[in-house]
Amino acid sequence: MRRLLATATILLATALVLCAGPAWAHEEINPSSFPSGKPVFLTLTAANEKEVDLVKITLAGPTGAPPGESTRQPQGWNVEHGDGTVTWSGGTVKPQGYEQWGFEVDGVAQPGPLQYKVTLGFADGQTEESDVVINAVAPDAAPAGATTTVVAPANSAREAATSTSSGSGKANAALAVAIVAGVVAVAAVALAARRRSPVGQTTRSATQEQDF
């Protein structure tokens, strides 16, 4: 019984760890779906989950949808355009804070997914990269106010995986472990109750009286 209870405790603790999960970098581009064939203004949101200031952010666009000349930046930030890239620097985002930057994309010729690479630069010289996927859709299929964005961390310390699939996978794993832990705990309680039951003693007494 003690082993069953110990096993149930370990499984429940594992479920809690899976539910908690690690903190992931979070960058978004909104709207995540927009009609093809005409210019669109997009907003990049980046959070600083490091212990040092975020001081630089570079956005690299895919072929056919690079960031345009029109940009928007927070007060104190500078902007520099490159070949298919735009870099903001000169400002700071404090740890646990977030900020937004704006950019324009000229009309995308064909509907389809567009992958942007976001590189965060920190005051200690470290960098962190994420791939953010948005979608150009047919003009008559663009949902109004779509803001859900798929984020795929891709730096050396984090495997490339979307936050949506990662979160749902961890939740499912935690649920499965919790169910198993519950079954083990119920079995342990049932076994303990059976051992304490006087049924066995009563049966032996009745048998001794018949033999006598």
Secondary structure, 3 states (H helix, E strand, C coil): CHHHHHHHHHHHHHHHHHHHCCCCCCEEEECCEEECCCCEEEEEEEECCCCCCEEEEEEECCCCCCCCCCEECCCCCEEEECCCEEEEEEEEECCCCEEEEEEEECCCCCCEEEEEEEEEEECCCCEEEEEEEEEEECHHHCCCCCCCCEEEECCCCCCCCCHHHHHHHHHHHHHHHHHHHHHHHHHHHHHHHHHHCCHHHHHHHHHHHHHC
